[in-house]
Amino acid sequence: MQSLITLISVLAPMFAGFYIRVPKKYLPLVDKALTWLVYAVLLLIGVSLSRVENLGSQLDTILWTTVLLFACVIGMNLLVLMWFDRRKPWQPQGAGKKAAVSIAGSLKQLGCVALGFVAGKAMAGIWLPSENLGMYCLMALVLLVGIQLNGSGVTLRQVLINKRGVQTALLMMVSSALGGLLFAAIVPDVSWLKGLALSSGYGWYSLSGLVMTEAYGAVWGSIMLLNDLAREFFALVFIPLLMRRHPSAAVGVGGATSLDFTLPIIQASGGLAAVPLAISFGFIVNVAAPFLMVVFSSFS
């Protein structure tokens, strides 16, 4: 029953958001609200991490596990998507251009987690937010994402008509699943379903960190958060390098962020021709990520 409640709590707001039309003049307010909500979620993840006993003794394990998970998932993504680009070459106009790389946003997000951790330690024994607050923020987050996707003007037909975008999304999700299974095979205490859950965040760090915290505790939530933030760092650096010969791999490494955070870099390095691919890919991945994470984590 709890698994069903969690599934409904995460997916219902997103699909509700698809049917909420917001006038275009208010869409910037939705974007701002979403940004601040992401910061709030990251603060709460930091607070949850501060509640973990003997965290210092687990830091080595957290970092090692994050590196291993990242290597398995990104490695499989690159292996499959680069094979796809070689098998079915496609060259967007403007590919290979240099694009400005900024990691300031990612550092700010890590700073929010650190601030939440410090606040949690400082306020321990005085007041700490309810553990249910994370789920409420998660519901609000996916609701706003649904509204944002609706307001972007992208129809389901436009998403599905971009054949390469759909193919890239499916190959990225399959290769991520293979990476998760590889991770589960290497780490003794990780089940197959847990490996699949951990590989289904696709770079959506604010969502994946909370879902994994709810499912497996703050330590695994922090591993998932760091893994998906590492994907963002990796994408910022390597999208311009991959775009010339491997455009699908360049878009795919951005995961869920290809619809927003890394989209300007995709456009700058791949030209306007790469934008429909990124939007189609990003839309599918953003819809699939919460569903797959909740389903796999609920039954593992």
N, C-alpha and C positions, 0 to 999 in steps of 0.2 A: 504493500500500500504506500509506504514512504517513497519508494522508487517512482510510483505513478504520480504522486503529488509533486515530487521534484521535477519530473519531466514536464508536467502541465505548467508548473510555476515558471519554468524557463521558456518553453515554447509558446504558450498562449499569449504572453505580452508581445512577442515578436510578430506573430501573425495578426494580432490586433492592430499593431502599428502599421501593417501593410494597408489597412483599411481606413486609417485616419489621415485625412487630407488636411494639410496645413498650408495656408496661403504662402506664396513664395517669399513675401516680405518678412515672414516670421521664421523662415528656415534658418537664417543665421543665428537666431535665438536658440533653436533646437541644437544646432552645432555647438554653441557655447555651453548649453546645459549638459550636453553629452561629454564635452571636454572636462567640465568640472566634476561630473559624476564619475568619470574615469579616475580622476585624482582622488575622489572620495573612496572609491573601491580599493585603490592602491594603498591608501592610508589604512583602511580596515584590514587589508592583508598584512600590512606591517604590524598592526596591533595584534592580530591572531598569531603572528610569528613570535611576538614578545611573550606570549603565554606558554610557549613550548619550554618544558623543563630541560635543563642541561643542553641548551641550544649550542653553546660553545663547543661541546664535545661532538656535535653532529655536523658542524660546518664543513669539515673535510668530506663527509659523506654526501652532503647536499651539493657541494661543488663538483665532486667526482661524478655523482649520478647525473647532474645537469649536463656536464660535458659529454658523458656517454650517450644520454638520450638525444642530445642535439646532434652528435656525430652520426648516430644511427638514422635519425629521421631526415636530416638535411642531406646526408650521404645518399640515401635511397632516392630522395627527391631529385637530386642532381643526376644520379645514374640513369633513372628512367626518363626524365624530361630531356636530358641531353641526347639520349638515344632517340627519342621522338623527334627532336629537331634535326638529327642526322637522317632519320628515316623519311621524314616529310619536311624538307627545308622550306622556310618561309622568311622573307626578309622585309621587315617594315622600313618605310622611308625614314631616313635620318638615323638609322641604327649605327651605333658606334660613337655617337657624339658624347663629349664629356659632359657630365652633369654635376652640379654642386652637391656635395654631401654634407649633411648637417646631422650631428648626433645629439644636438642640444636637447631635442624633445625626449629622446630615450634616457638621457642623463637626468632630466627633470622627473621622469617617471620613476627611475630608481631612487631619486631623492625623496619622493613621496612615500615609498615603502620604508626607507630609512627613518623618515620623520614619524611615520606611524609606529615603527618599532620603538623609537625613543619615547614617544608619548605614552605608549602602552606600558613601558617599564616605569616611567615616572608616575603614572597614575594608578599603578597596580595597588590594590588595597583601598583606593579612594573611590574611583569610579571607572568603569570600562563599559563601552557600548555593548548592547545585547548581541549575542552570536547570531540572532535572527536578522539583525540589521544588514548583514552581508547579503542575505537572500533577497531582502526588499530592494537593496541597491541593484542587485543583479537583475531583478524583474524590471526595474525602471530603466536600466541600461539597455536591455534588449528591446523594450518598448520604443525607446528613442531611436535605436538602430533601425527598427522596422519603419518608423515614421520617416527617418532619413532616407532609407532605400526607396520608399514610396515617393518622397519629394524630389528624388534625383531625376524623376521622369523616365527611368528605365523600365520598360515593360518586360514581362516574362517572355514575350515573343522576341524582343530584341536580344535578350540573354541567350535564348535557345537557338536563334538563327545564326549566332556566331559559332560556327562549327569548331573552329580551333580553340575558342575560349572554353567550350564545353569539354572538348577532348583534354585540354590542359588541366582543367579542374578535376576531371575524373582520374587522370593519370597521377596528379599530385596527391589526391586522397588515397588512391590505391598504394602508391609508393610510401606515403606516410604510414599507412597501416602495416606495410612490410617492415618499415623501420621500427615501429612499435613492437612487432612480433620478434624482431631480432633483439631488441632491447630486453624483452621478456625472457628470451632464451639465454641471454648472458647473465641477467640478474636473477638469482635463485628465488627471492621472495616476491617477485612480480609475476602475477598470473597473465595468461594470454589476453584476457579481457581488460585487465588493468593496463597492459602494454598498449592495447588499442585505444583505450581512453586517453592515455598520456600522449599519444601521437596525434590526437584529433583536435588539438587547440588551434593549429594552423596559424600561429602568430597572434591570435586574439588574446593577449596576455591578461587583460582586465577580466574577461569572462572565464578563461581557463584557470587562472589562479584561484578564483572563488569557487568554481565548480569542484576542482580537485581538493581544495581545503574542506569543502562540505563533505566530499566523498571519502577522503583518505587522511585528513588532518593537515595542519599548517605546514608541516615539513614537506609533504608532497605538493601542497599548494605553492610553496615557495620554489620548489624545483620546477614546476610547470611554468610559473611566472618567469623565472630566469631563463628557461629554455625558450619561451616565446619571445622574450625581449632580445635574446641572442639572435633569434631569427631576424628580428627587425634590424639589429646592428649589421648582421651579415648581408641582408638585402640592400641596405643603404650603400655599402661598400661595393658589392659585387654585381648589382643590376647593370651599371654602366659597362662593366667588363664582359658580362655575359651576353649583352643585347646584340652585339654584332653577329655572332655565329649561333647563338642559342637563345633566341627571343622567348620561347616558351619556358625555358629554364629560368630566364631572367624574371619573368612575371611570376612564375611559380614559387620562387624562393621568398617572395614577399608575402605569400599566403593571404590571410584576411586583410592585411594592410594595403594590398594592391588596389583596393577600392578607395582608400583615403590617404594614409600617411605616405606611402611610397609611390602613389600615382603620379605626382609631379616629376619624380626621378625617372619613372617609366616613360613618361611623355618626353622629357628632355633628352633621354638617351635613345629612345626608339621612334620618336616623332609621333604625329597624330595618328598614324596607322596602327600604332600599338595600343592606343587608348581603348577602342572597342573590345579588343582581346582582354585587356586588364579588367574592364568593367564587367564583362560576361563572366570571366574567371572569378573575380572577387565577389560578385553577387552570389554565385553558387556556393562558394566556400563559406561565406558569411551565414548563409542559411543552413548549411550542413553541419558546421562546427558545433553549435549548441546542441543539436539533436544527437549527433554521434557521441559527444562527450558524456551527455547525461545518460543515454542508453547504455553505453559500455560501462560507465562507472556505477550505474545502478545495479547491474547484475554481476559485478565482479566481487 
